[in-house]
């Protein structure tokens, strides 16, 4: 009996094993052969041209690969821990967009009017210094992109190319960003040269008093195997002396391009010099917005310099509502800092901005592909803006209001 029972059990075990064998074989074969996701996938190639880049943030990685460490560190750096740089973009996630239906969107347009001029979209290229560090075309490459896309350009005081070159390349006037020096005769000379070249607006930057702690730039410089002294003076902050805008001016008495006495009286003095429009760039509070307007500002840019100079942890977008409220529609209010998506533009417009500027994204595009990279950055943002305007049911820029966003 025991022998017969044992034989019966062994036979059942054998039969049971045989019935499960196909399952084990199938699993083994499956493990050896690639799955569909493995079989039909590949590692995407690096974009060979600017039109292959899918979004603005992808240009940052391409710029990092294209630039020496110190040059990428220059555009990437903020102050202290770079938290305000990060906050500038993260703040846009604090707002959600209310999608609306039942609207006639057949004639949707992103066109708007700024200072009486028609713009194809509420986007402009903000001032970025020393762009030859990113590409040989420098600001001229940006100007050519601006011309092809009918984009307003703001030129930095520290630009690598002259105002005259940039205006010629754009085929239209630019706005001249201004760092006031501690020698007012030089400041006056900068304004006169810019206006003689054809600039229609002077944008005084007021958010750069004194020194700043640029740890990211310092680390990047240490990682660069080149001798920076070959191009830069020991006091690298004096590189502005080589900027074309200063050519021919006596800067011997200038010790700073961001003086510590930019007071209301200084604004009055500058207002008497500027013949065109005067824009004040770097306003982040309602109190200062009032002062700027009362002392002659024709426009205000809400900006913290891309987080490069201050570690306040207040994003430009965080500051926009109170500045708009203080301005009371007396002057246009612009915003720069953290714009990476068309939805970011939409949210800024909803909170009261007249238009928005991009700084780092144009530099990334330029570094990666030159003029065509800048053009792609512009195209991506405008396409995304159009898409979200459709979803929000806003056929015009003027129809975008505070009701279209809510706090997250």
Secondary structure, 3 states (H helix, E strand, C coil): CHHHHHHHHHHHHHHHHHHHHHHHHHHHHHHHCCCHHHHCCCCCCCCCCHHHCCCHHHHHHHHHHHCCHHHHHHHHCCCCCCHHHHHHHHHHHHEEECCCCCCCCCCCCCCEEECCEEECCCEEECCCCCHHHCCCCHHHHHHHHHHHCCCEEEECCCCCCCHHHHHHHHCCCCEEEECCCCCHHHHHHHHHHHHHHCCCEEEEECCCCCCCCCHHHHHHHHHCCCCHHHCCCCCHHHHHHHCHHHCCCCCCCCCCCCCCCCCHHHHHHHHHHCCCEEEEEEECCHHHHHHHHHCCCCEEEECCHHHCCCCCCCCHHHHHHHHHHHHCCCCEEEEECCCCCHHHHHHHHHCCCCEEEECHHHHHHHHHHCHHHHHHHHHHHHHHHHHHHHHHCCCCHHHCCHHHEEEC
